[in-house]
């Protein structure tokens, strides 16, 4: 079934915990004709969960953690005790449940070409599905580091390519991540992609650009959520030019020159 606003129905095929903080849900579209021709791992889509009463909830954006050959796809959710539509739905999700889905596009960057320096992915649990998707498909010649602001029990599920090594570093605080960046980023051709809470994202961005002097073309940032704001408030805030802190025109040109940005520069709106 397709709605007037382009949403299709997907059915839950499987729900399984990845660790105490993350849960993976496998969805299958009911209509094969709704499947996009290009199915990018790490791309984004919108899911619409049941709302209160008869009113549907506002669609939320999520990352395609992985596509399967049969057209089904995985979405990894952060487990928390919130009362938003997604959190409520996740706590009781079962195979056979149906929700609305609309395809989005490709991830903001891709790492399938060789790099000339370390690639440092900085994330909290909200950005982990994208970072894991990027890391497990990185070119074998890339030196990939995944720096997590997450508890030690958060275990990234990364199926690494032959010859590709991904170093995972759990850090207990934003200060610890800054110390890691000070050690690894200066004096190198590092590419840094940070996807996390908006205030922390800006903090890391200022460090990389202002203190460490990395070129703008080597720093990409995305604020996935904002402490103290509801999902609806975050959606409105993301329409402001200063939300991500990136001039997308500059990022688009500079990263296309280096072959890092995908053919569809899509801004994740998680």
N, C-alpha and C positions, 0 to 999 in steps of 0.2 A: 504494500500500500504506500502511495506517495501523497504527501500533503501539498497544499497549494504553495507553501513556502520552501519546497524542495527537500523536505525531510522524508526519509524512507524508514521502513520498519526493520529493525534487526532483532534477532532472537539470541538470548544467552545460551551458549553451548556448554560452557564450563566456567566454574568459579573455583579458584584455588589460591591459598596463601603462598606468597613468596618468602616472607619472613614476618616477624611481628608487626612491621610497619607498612607493608605493601601487600596488595591483593590483585591478582590478575584475573580479568574477565575476558573470555573469548566470545566474540559476537559473530553471527552469520546473517548477512542480509537475506530477507525473504525473497527478494526479487533479484535474480542474477543480472538483470539489465541495469540495475542501479550501481553495479561495480565500476569504479573508474578504470580506465585503460592503464594508467600509471598508478602503481600502488607503493608509494615510497615509505620504507621503514623510517620512523621518526617524523613523518608528516603529521598533519593535524586534521581533526574533524570536530564536529559539534554533536553532542548528545543531549537529548531532551528527556528528562526524567519526569515521572508522575509528580504533579503538584498537589496542593491541598484542594480537596473537593473536586470540582470538574475543570478547574483552570489549570492548563499545563504550566510547567515551570519554565523559566527562561533558559534557553540552551546554554550549555557550558562547553568550553573547548578543551579537548584532550589530545594526547599524542598517540599515534599508532605505534605501539611498541614493536609490533611485528605483524606482517601479513603472511598468510598461509596459501599454499597453492590452490586450495579449494575455494578461495575467496573470503574465508573467515579472517578475522584479525583480532589481535590482543590489545587490550588497553589496561595499563597498570594504574591502580588507584592507591593513593595514600590513605591508610586507615586512621580515622580520627573520630572523636566523639561529637563532632559538630551536628547541627540540626538543619543544615542546608539540604536541598533536594537530593544531591548526589550522595552525601554521607548517609542520609536516611535510607536511600535506595540500596546502597552497597551493603549495609548491615543485613538486609534480608534478601539479597539477590540470589536467585536460584535458576538452574537450567530450565529453559522454557519461557522465562520472562521476556517481555518485548518492550522496547523503548524506541524513540525516534533517533535517527542518525542522518547527518549530512556530511558528505566528504568536503574536506578543506583543500589542502595542497601540500607541497613539499616542505621539508624542514628549512630552517633559516640558512644553514650552512651544510656542506657535505665534506667528508674527509677522505674521499676515495682516490685522491691523488697524493703523490709524495709531498712531504713537507720539508722545509729547510731548517727546521728547529723544533723544539718541543711543542706539542699541542696540549694545552692545559684546560681541562673541562672542570669548571667549578659549579657545584650544584648543592641544593638541599633536596629533600625527598620529592618536592614538587617538580623539579626539573630532571630527576633521575631517569624517567622513561626515555626522554629524548637523548640524554647524554649516553645512556647505555646503548641505544640504537645506533648512535653515531660511532661510538667506540668499537662496537663489534663489527662494523663495516669499514673501519679505517684502513687505508692503504698500509700494507705490511712495512713500508719504509718509514711510516710516521712513528714518532715517539709520543705515545699518548699517555697522559696522566689524568686520572679522574679523582678530583679532590672533593670530598663529601663533607658537608656540614650536617652530619646525621649521626645517630647513635650507632655504636659498633655492631648492633644486631641487624642493621640495614645492610643487606648483602646484595650487591648488584648482580643481576643475572645476565652475564655477558658471555656469549658463545664466540670466542675469538677465532679469527681467521688463522690459517696456518702461517707461521712466521711473524704474526703480529702480537705484540705484547702490550697489555694495558696495565699500568701500575695504579692501584687503588689506594688512596690515602684518606682515612677517616680523621677528621679534625673536630675538636670539641667546641670550637668557637670561631667567630669571625676574625678575632685577633690571631688565632692560630693559622687560619687560611692566609691572612695578610703576611704572616711571617714566612709561610711556604712560598707565596708569590715573590717575596723579596729575595728569597734564596734562588728561585728557579727562573724568574722572568728577566732580570736585568742583564744587559750585555748579550742577549741572544735574539734569535729571530722567532721568538715564541709567538704562538697564536693562542689567545686566551678567549674562551667563551664562557661567560657566567650567566646562569639561569637560576634565579632564586627569588627570595623576598626582595621587594623593590628597594627598600632602604639599604639592605646589605649589598644589593647589586650596584647601587650608586657609589657606595663606599669602596668597593673593589675597583670600580671604574676610575674613580679619582686617584686611587693609589697607582694603578697601572699607567694612566695617562699623565698625571701631574707629578707624581713622585718618582716613578720609575722611567718615565719618558718613552713608553712604547708608542709607536705610530698608531694613529686612529685606525688604520687599515688592519691592525693586528689585534684589535680588541672589539669584541661583540658582546653586548649585554642584553638580557631580557628580564624584566621584572614580572614574575609569574603571579605574585599575589602581594598584598600589602597588609602588614599588621594593623589591626584596628578597623579595617574596612570590610564590609560585606562583599559578596560576589558581585552584586548589582553595582555597588559603589566602585569596585575595581573596574568593572566593565566600562563605566563612564570615565574613570580616570585614565584608562588606557587610550582613550581617544585624544588625550592631550599630547602635544608634541614632546613634552619633557618626560613622559613616562619611562621610555626605554633608555633615554640618554644617548641614543645613536642617531646621527643624521643618516637616514637610510639611503639617501642619494649618494653620499660619500662611501658608505659601506658597500653598496651595490657596485659602484665603479671600481673601488680598490680591490674588493675581493674577487670580482669577476676577472680582473687582471691576473690575480694569483691562482685562479681556478678553484677557489674555496667555496664560494657561494653557489648554491644549486641554481638550475635554470629558472626556478621560480622562487624569487626572494619572498618568502612568506614569513610574516611576523607571528610567532606563536602567541596566542592569547589565552593562556591557561589561567 
